[in-house]
Amino acid sequence: MATTKSSTAAKPKTAAKSTTATKKTPAKKDAAKDLNDLFEDSLKDIYWAEKALVKALPKMMKNATNEKLKTAIDKHLAETENHVTRLEECFKALGKKAQAKKCDAMQGLLDEGNSIIEETEPGTVRDAGIIAAAQKVEHYEIATYGTLAAYAKILQESDVLKILLKTLEEEKKCDELLSSLADINLNSKAVKAK
């Protein structure tokens, strides 16, 4: 009988915890009310992210030592500047003013990239770290542009969809190039740097 009492006593605590864990977060006053709102908010977010990346890429390039990596970063800087312009075209196609909203995810990725630079010795180890940081950024952008393209398709924003898909393709190619640079020689040279 004591066993039964202790097992029933434990159940209410579990139920109380699950109720607390599933409590809904109230929405802010300016929260997105439909997919159009979410789409526009997401565009503002990636617009901020791309503009921040334009400022961050020169530092990455300056701290890289491998010439192929420097060239890849420089090329992507030019593409990123074009991505900013394309996002402005997206806003225009939607009849909206281009507006940036701080992207906490990109800020975190850029902060991590700066930490990697500070926590690695110049040379192949730092180059490997820069590639890792850059690929995290690329993966975030790939996920974001893929999601935005899906929203544009559902919302039947065909002009915006074309623009977003063009940028998505460039982000994927940049990620592939970074993987290639890491695989071909940088990661193995970083091992030997000891």
Residue frames relative to the residue before (quaternion, step in Angstrom):
aa qw qx qy qz dx dy dz
M 1.0000 0.0000 0.0000 0.0000 0.00 0.00 0.00
A 0.6195 0.5392 -0.3411 0.4573 3.60 1.03 -0.71
T 0.6101 0.5529 -0.3476 0.4485 3.56 1.09 -0.69
T 0.6524 0.5207 -0.3142 0.4522 3.58 0.95 -0.86
K 0.6594 0.5150 -0.3153 0.4478 3.59 0.93 -0.86
S 0.6869 0.4793 -0.3049 0.4533 3.60 0.87 -0.85
S 0.6580 0.4953 -0.3287 0.4622 3.60 1.02 -0.66
T 0.6626 0.4675 -0.3229 0.4880 3.61 1.02 -0.61
A 0.6123 0.5472 -0.3534 0.4480 3.58 1.10 -0.56
A 0.6530 0.5216 -0.3159 0.4491 3.57 1.07 -0.67
K 0.6065 0.6025 -0.3550 0.3784 3.61 1.03 -0.68
P 0.6640 0.4927 -0.3486 0.4414 3.66 0.78 -0.75
K 0.6209 0.5354 -0.3548 0.4493 3.63 1.02 -0.69
T 0.6452 0.5084 -0.3158 0.4749 3.58 0.98 -0.84
A 0.6564 0.5064 -0.3125 0.4636 3.57 0.91 -0.87
A 0.6477 0.5144 -0.3251 0.4585 3.59 0.96 -0.79
K 0.6498 0.5133 -0.3192 0.4609 3.59 0.97 -0.81
S 0.6850 0.4803 -0.3063 0.4541 3.59 0.86 -0.87
T 0.6020 0.5402 -0.3619 0.4634 3.61 1.09 -0.59
T 0.6625 0.4960 -0.2999 0.4745 3.57 0.94 -0.87
A 0.6782 0.5087 -0.2928 0.4423 3.58 0.93 -0.90
T 0.7388 0.4057 -0.2332 0.4850 3.60 1.07 -0.59
K 0.3656 0.7322 -0.4978 0.2871 3.59 1.23 0.21
K 0.4165 -0.7304 0.4911 0.2277 3.57 -0.83 0.99
T 0.4141 -0.6782 0.5541 0.2481 3.52 -1.16 0.76
P 0.4149 -0.7066 0.5006 0.2791 3.59 -0.77 0.91
A 0.4790 -0.6686 0.4949 0.2804 3.57 -1.11 0.73
K 0.5250 -0.6045 0.4986 0.3323 3.54 -1.23 0.59
K 0.6861 -0.4862 0.3469 0.4154 3.56 -1.28 0.34
D 0.7733 0.3426 -0.1732 0.5046 3.58 0.95 -0.90
A 0.2688 0.7979 -0.4997 0.2035 3.59 1.19 0.50
A 0.5865 -0.5732 0.4433 0.3619 3.55 -1.20 0.64
K 0.2488 -0.7942 0.5436 0.1085 3.55 -0.88 0.99
D 0.7908 0.0677 -0.0402 0.6070 3.57 1.24 -0.40
L 0.7308 -0.4341 0.2892 0.4403 3.58 -1.28 0.09
N 0.5851 0.5684 -0.3717 0.4433 3.61 1.09 -0.60
D 0.6636 0.4971 -0.2958 0.4744 3.57 0.93 -0.93
L 0.6643 0.5041 -0.3020 0.4619 3.57 0.91 -0.93
F 0.6223 0.5425 -0.3210 0.4641 3.57 1.04 -0.83
E 0.6828 0.4800 -0.2868 0.4702 3.59 0.84 -0.98
D 0.6430 0.5168 -0.3218 0.4646 3.61 0.96 -0.84
S 0.6645 0.5068 -0.2952 0.4631 3.57 0.99 -0.86
L 0.6151 0.5283 -0.3376 0.4782 3.60 1.09 -0.66
K 0.6341 0.5240 -0.3246 0.4669 3.59 1.00 -0.82
D 0.6434 0.5480 -0.2963 0.4448 3.54 1.04 -0.90
I 0.7215 0.4145 -0.2531 0.4935 3.61 0.79 -0.99
Y 0.5656 0.5744 -0.3860 0.4485 3.60 1.15 -0.48
W 0.6432 0.4935 -0.3083 0.4977 3.59 0.98 -0.87
A 0.6567 0.5382 -0.3072 0.4298 3.56 0.91 -0.98
E 0.6779 0.4842 -0.2977 0.4663 3.59 0.87 -0.91
K 0.6506 0.5060 -0.3216 0.4662 3.59 0.97 -0.79
A 0.6404 0.5089 -0.3209 0.4775 3.60 1.03 -0.73
L 0.6399 0.5321 -0.3150 0.4562 3.55 1.05 -0.77
V 0.5884 0.5631 -0.3619 0.4536 3.60 1.08 -0.68
K 0.6848 0.4675 -0.2769 0.4856 3.59 1.04 -0.74
A 0.7067 0.4943 -0.2587 0.4351 3.61 1.05 -0.78
L 0.6136 0.6049 -0.3555 0.3622 3.61 0.98 -0.76
P 0.6263 0.5325 -0.3738 0.4295 3.67 0.89 -0.65
K 0.6294 0.5227 -0.3388 0.4646 3.62 1.04 -0.69
M 0.6336 0.5170 -0.3322 0.4699 3.57 0.99 -0.80
M 0.6619 0.5116 -0.3042 0.4557 3.56 0.93 -0.95
K 0.6524 0.5245 -0.3125 0.4490 3.60 0.95 -0.86
N 0.7331 0.4277 -0.2307 0.4758 3.59 1.05 -0.75
A 0.5520 0.5766 -0.4041 0.4468 3.59 1.26 -0.10
T 0.2653 -0.7694 0.5573 0.1644 3.57 -1.13 0.61
N 0.6240 0.5383 -0.3413 0.4521 3.59 1.10 -0.61
E 0.4705 -0.7130 0.4451 0.2685 3.58 -0.71 1.07
K 0.6431 0.5132 -0.3349 0.4593 3.61 0.99 -0.75
L 0.6340 0.5122 -0.3252 0.4796 3.59 1.06 -0.73
K 0.6383 0.5207 -0.3267 0.4634 3.59 0.94 -0.84
T 0.6530 0.5125 -0.3032 0.4680 3.56 0.97 -0.88
A 0.6511 0.5149 -0.3124 0.4619 3.59 0.97 -0.85
I 0.6584 0.4929 -0.3109 0.4763 3.59 0.96 -0.83
D 0.6407 0.5263 -0.3201 0.4583 3.58 0.97 -0.85
K 0.6460 0.5129 -0.3100 0.4728 3.57 0.97 -0.88
H 0.6928 0.4682 -0.2886 0.4663 3.57 0.92 -0.88
L 0.5586 0.5756 -0.3943 0.4486 3.59 1.14 -0.48
A 0.6562 0.4958 -0.3053 0.4800 3.60 0.93 -0.89
E 0.6431 0.5088 -0.3182 0.4756 3.60 0.99 -0.81
T 0.6596 0.5195 -0.3100 0.4459 3.58 0.93 -0.89
E 0.6092 0.5273 -0.3458 0.4808 3.57 1.05 -0.71
N 0.6494 0.4987 -0.3003 0.4894 3.57 1.07 -0.77
H 0.6099 0.5485 -0.3513 0.4514 3.62 1.08 -0.68
V 0.6076 0.5393 -0.3455 0.4697 3.58 1.06 -0.75
T 0.6638 0.4993 -0.2963 0.4714 3.58 0.90 -0.95
R 0.6509 0.5150 -0.3196 0.4571 3.60 0.95 -0.84
L 0.6419 0.5118 -0.3349 0.4624 3.59 0.97 -0.77
E 0.6064 0.5332 -0.3465 0.4773 3.58 1.09 -0.67
E 0.6261 0.5201 -0.3251 0.4816 3.59 1.10 -0.71
C 0.6171 0.5432 -0.3386 0.4576 3.59 1.05 -0.75
F 0.6533 0.5020 -0.3130 0.4725 3.57 0.89 -0.94
K 0.6543 0.5195 -0.3116 0.4526 3.57 0.93 -0.91
A 0.6561 0.5153 -0.3055 0.4590 3.59 0.97 -0.88
L 0.6880 0.4545 -0.2660 0.4994 3.57 1.18 -0.59
G 0.4757 -0.6806 0.4308 0.3536 3.57 1.30 -0.08
K 0.5621 0.5918 -0.3735 0.4409 3.57 1.20 0.54
K 0.4983 -0.6107 0.5201 0.3291 3.54 -1.26 0.45
A 0.4823 -0.6473 0.5015 0.3111 3.58 -0.98 0.85
Q 0.0817 0.7982 -0.5827 0.1291 3.52 -0.66 1.17
A 0.2640 -0.7696 0.5646 0.1386 3.57 -0.93 0.91
K 0.0947 -0.7508 0.6517 0.0516 3.53 -1.18 0.76
K 0.5570 -0.6467 0.3892 0.3466 3.59 -0.68 1.05
C 0.2391 -0.7579 0.5989 0.0984 3.51 -0.93 1.07
D 0.3198 -0.7811 0.5084 0.1704 3.56 -0.28 1.27
A 0.6210 0.5484 -0.3464 0.4402 3.60 1.03 -0.73
M 0.6861 0.4611 -0.2939 0.4799 3.60 0.83 -0.92
Q 0.6127 0.5406 -0.3576 0.4522 3.59 0.99 -0.76
G 0.6573 0.5094 -0.3055 0.4638 3.59 0.96 -0.83
L 0.6586 0.5043 -0.3043 0.4683 3.57 0.97 -0.84
L 0.6634 0.4915 -0.3036 0.4755 3.59 0.97 -0.79
D 0.6198 0.5242 -0.3359 0.4777 3.58 1.06 -0.73
E 0.6500 0.5055 -0.3137 0.4728 3.56 0.98 -0.82
G 0.6277 0.5353 -0.3305 0.4585 3.59 1.01 -0.77
N 0.6444 0.5059 -0.3162 0.4783 3.57 0.99 -0.81
S 0.6374 0.5244 -0.3249 0.4618 3.59 1.00 -0.80
I 0.6325 0.5320 -0.3311 0.4553 3.58 0.97 -0.84
I 0.6427 0.5166 -0.3228 0.4646 3.57 0.95 -0.86
E 0.6952 0.4790 -0.2746 0.4602 3.59 0.89 -0.93
E 0.7469 0.4275 -0.2100 0.4639 3.59 1.07 -0.73
T 0.6883 0.4114 -0.2895 0.5227 3.59 1.24 0.29
E 0.5019 -0.6280 0.5041 0.3157 3.53 -1.18 0.65
P 0.5588 -0.5862 0.4512 0.3749 3.61 -1.05 0.65
G 0.5962 0.5397 -0.4339 0.4062 3.56 -1.06 0.81
T 0.8351 -0.2543 0.1536 0.4630 3.53 -1.23 -0.46
V 0.6156 0.5353 -0.3624 0.4507 3.60 1.05 -0.64
R 0.6645 0.4771 -0.3033 0.4887 3.58 0.92 -0.88
D 0.6175 0.5435 -0.3488 0.4491 3.60 0.98 -0.76
A 0.6465 0.5060 -0.3165 0.4752 3.59 0.96 -0.87
G 0.6560 0.5075 -0.3034 0.4691 3.58 1.02 -0.78
I 0.6297 0.5233 -0.3300 0.4699 3.57 1.03 -0.77
I 0.6370 0.5116 -0.3333 0.4705 3.58 0.97 -0.79
A 0.6449 0.5195 -0.3288 0.4540 3.59 0.90 -0.87
A 0.6690 0.4935 -0.2980 0.4690 3.58 0.91 -0.91
A 0.6593 0.5119 -0.3042 0.4591 3.57 0.97 -0.88
Q 0.6664 0.4991 -0.3169 0.4543 3.58 0.97 -0.77
K 0.5903 0.5440 -0.3750 0.4636 3.60 1.08 -0.59
V 0.6334 0.5165 -0.3172 0.4811 3.57 1.03 -0.83
E 0.6627 0.5105 -0.3112 0.4510 3.59 0.87 -0.94
H 0.6614 0.5061 -0.3184 0.4528 3.59 0.90 -0.85
Y 0.6187 0.5227 -0.3384 0.4790 3.57 1.06 -0.71
E 0.6766 0.4874 -0.2953 0.4664 3.57 0.90 -0.92
I 0.6217 0.5335 -0.3435 0.4592 3.61 0.97 -0.78
A 0.6614 0.4962 -0.3047 0.4728 3.59 0.91 -0.90
T 0.6764 0.5029 -0.2946 0.4503 3.57 0.92 -0.90
Y 0.7019 0.4513 -0.2873 0.4703 3.59 0.79 -0.94
G 0.6029 0.5480 -0.3539 0.4593 3.59 1.10 -0.60
T 0.6640 0.4923 -0.2908 0.4819 3.55 0.97 -0.88
L 0.6570 0.5081 -0.3121 0.4613 3.59 0.92 -0.89
A 0.6325 0.5225 -0.3299 0.4670 3.58 1.03 -0.77
A 0.6385 0.5166 -0.3262 0.4679 3.58 0.99 -0.78
Y 0.6378 0.5097 -0.3205 0.4803 3.60 0.99 -0.80
A 0.6592 0.5161 -0.3142 0.4476 3.59 0.86 -0.95
K 0.6384 0.5268 -0.3263 0.4565 3.57 1.01 -0.79
I 0.6740 0.4884 -0.2913 0.4716 3.59 0.87 -0.94
L 0.7143 0.4387 -0.2451 0.4871 3.58 1.01 -0.85
Q 0.3892 -0.7577 0.4380 0.2874 3.57 1.35 0.03
E 0.3554 0.6923 -0.5198 0.3525 3.52 0.98 1.01
S 0.1101 -0.8682 0.4807 0.0557 3.57 0.54 1.22
D 0.6344 0.5207 -0.3447 0.4557 3.64 0.98 -0.71
V 0.6607 0.4891 -0.2930 0.4882 3.56 0.98 -0.89
L 0.6169 0.5590 -0.3404 0.4372 3.59 0.99 -0.83
K 0.6498 0.5192 -0.3183 0.4548 3.61 0.89 -0.89
I 0.6542 0.5103 -0.3087 0.4650 3.58 0.95 -0.88
L 0.6833 0.4970 -0.2872 0.4511 3.57 0.86 -0.98
L 0.6557 0.5123 -0.3147 0.4567 3.59 0.98 -0.80
K 0.6093 0.5429 -0.3497 0.4601 3.59 1.07 -0.67
T 0.6739 0.4754 -0.2880 0.4867 3.58 0.95 -0.88
L 0.6156 0.5525 -0.3444 0.4441 3.59 0.97 -0.81
E 0.6539 0.5160 -0.3097 0.4586 3.58 0.94 -0.87
E 0.6560 0.5045 -0.3112 0.4672 3.59 0.97 -0.80
E 0.6347 0.5228 -0.3318 0.4624 3.59 1.00 -0.77
K 0.6477 0.5118 -0.3169 0.4671 3.59 0.98 -0.80
K 0.6548 0.5069 -0.3136 0.4647 3.60 0.96 -0.83
C 0.6292 0.5230 -0.3372 0.4656 3.58 1.00 -0.75
D 0.6442 0.5181 -0.3189 0.4637 3.59 0.95 -0.85
E 0.6464 0.5137 -0.3139 0.4688 3.59 0.98 -0.83
L 0.6454 0.5167 -0.3179 0.4640 3.58 0.98 -0.83
L 0.6512 0.5084 -0.3140 0.4678 3.59 0.94 -0.85
S 0.6297 0.5197 -0.3292 0.4744 3.59 1.01 -0.79
S 0.6511 0.5229 -0.3081 0.4558 3.55 0.95 -0.88
L 0.6555 0.5057 -0.3123 0.4658 3.59 0.93 -0.88
A 0.6635 0.4981 -0.3064 0.4667 3.57 0.94 -0.85
D 0.7000 0.4879 -0.2702 0.4460 3.58 0.87 -0.97
I 0.6714 0.5390 -0.3134 0.4007 3.56 0.87 -0.94
N 0.8537 -0.1277 0.0864 0.4975 3.59 0.71 -0.89
L 0.6278 0.5986 -0.3689 0.3339 3.61 0.91 -0.68
N 0.6811 0.4845 -0.3155 0.4493 3.61 0.80 -0.89
S 0.6756 0.4832 -0.3104 0.4624 3.62 0.91 -0.80
K 0.6348 0.5036 -0.3348 0.4810 3.61 1.06 -0.64
A 0.6184 0.5428 -0.3509 0.4471 3.61 1.06 -0.68
V 0.6014 0.5460 -0.3526 0.4647 3.61 1.09 -0.65
K 0.7078 0.4637 -0.2466 0.4724 3.56 0.93 -0.93
A 0.5103 0.6793 -0.4087 0.3334 3.60 1.21 -0.31
K 0.5112 0.6381 -0.4244 0.3891 3.59 1.20 -0.37
